[in-house]
C-alpha cells in the first residue's frame, strides 16, 4: 500500500506528464473512500485530505460526491442541524447574535452564487522544487453553486461597528491535542462586508455534504479555500488583527511576490497572507501520453478561472508557444465560476503534438511561463502543456 | 504503541498500465512504515494526530534538516508530546528511511 512509483498516464489518469521536462515524479494515485463520497485521490485518511480526480473536473459544476475534502484537524463532529447555532459577537458588534439554522435560512435574503473553491496548496505536488505539505495534484478544487445568505446581512443585524478591522471565523472541527492551534481564520472587514461573501448551507441544490462543511460554511469567492471556513460556529468582529497561528504563521507568501488583494492588517515586511486566486487553467480533456487517431477530430478542452475579475480569453499554442489561437469559451456561469474552453486540434500529421494553454483575466493578468517559487508551494498557475501522440 | 501498524481505512489502489486502470480493493488495509529502529516510536507519536501517509508522501521533499524542522514544528507549534530523546530517535528513523526516497 502506498508504494510510490512513476506513473504513465492513461485515460483515467492524473497529472504527471503535464509538466515541463524535468518536473518531479508524481507518485502513484491511491483512491480512498469517505462516507458519502465516491472514490477520491487519497492524500491522507486522518485528517481527511482527498482530491477530485481529473475526470470529475469535467462537468460545469463539480458534483458534491466528488468535491475535494481538505482538513487540518482530525476531530470533525457530525453536526445536528436542529441544534446547531451560529454565534456572532466580538468587540465591534452592537448586538451579539445566536442564530439557529432555521433563523439563518429564513431571516435573511437568500442568494446563490457559482464559485470556484480552490485550496491554496492545489498543485503543490507538481511544484519544482518540491515543497513540503499535502502533495496535491490538480484536483484540490471544484466549482459549485453555493446557496446561502450574505455575511454582511448577518453582520449588519449584529450592528457591526465602524471600528471593525477583521472578522474572525471558527468552525466545529478541533485538534486532537490541547497544544495544537484551533483552525481559526480572519478576513479584512472590507472583504467580510463584500456582497459576494456568503454563509452557505447548500451546494449544487443540496444541503452541504458533511465533508464540505455542513451545516453552514463561509464562501469567499475569488479567495483561496483556506478562508472558506467549514462547519461555521463562531464569528467575531474585532477592531484589531487576529493573531492566531493559521493567520500569523501559516498560509503566507513572501510580501510583494504575487499580485492580488493585500491583507494589510496581517502583512509584515517579510510575509503576507495568501488571498486571491491567480488566473489559471486546467486541461481536462487530455493528459500527456494520450493517443489521438490521425485524421480523426479531437478537441482540447478544460477550465479557466481567476480571482473573480472574470476570464477574458484562453489561448492555445501547438507550436512551442510561438503562435497562440483563441479557444472558444463556454457558458458564462458568473465571474467567480470557472469558464469552460475548447478548441479543435489538428490531427492531420502523425507524431507528437504538444499543446500549451494560457488563460487571460479581465484584470489584464495572464498565466506566466515560470513559477514564482515560495516555501509553501502556493500559487502554481504556470502555463500547462500536454504532449499527445497522433498515430 | 504495541503494534507497528495503523489502519488507514478502506483503500482502493489504482495503478495504470498501458492505459488500462488496475483497481485493487482492500478493506481496512493496515499501513505501516519501513522496518527499522525507531519505527514503533515514530508511528506511535505521529498517529496521535494524523495518519501515516504524510511521511512517505513528503519523503521526496525531505532530508535530515527538513525532518528536524518538521519534528520541531510538531512539538513547538502543534504541541506533540515528544521528548528531546525521542526526537532524536524519530529523526534518525525518518532520515534513514524517508529522506529523499520516493
Interface residues (C-beta under 8 A of the other chain):
Chain A: X1 X2 X4 X5 X7 X8 X9 X10 X11 X12 X13 X24 X25 X27 X28 X29 X30 X31 X32 X33 X39 X42 X43 X44 X45 X46 X47 X74 X130 X131 X132 X133 X134 X135 X175 X176 X177 X178 X179 X180 X181 X245 X249
Chain B: X8 X9 X10 X11 X12 X13 X14 X15 X16 X17 X18 X19 X20 X21 X23 X26 X29 X30 X31 X48 X49 X50 X51 X53 X54 X56 X57 X58 X59 X60 X61 X62 X66 X70 X77 X78 X79 X80 X81 X102
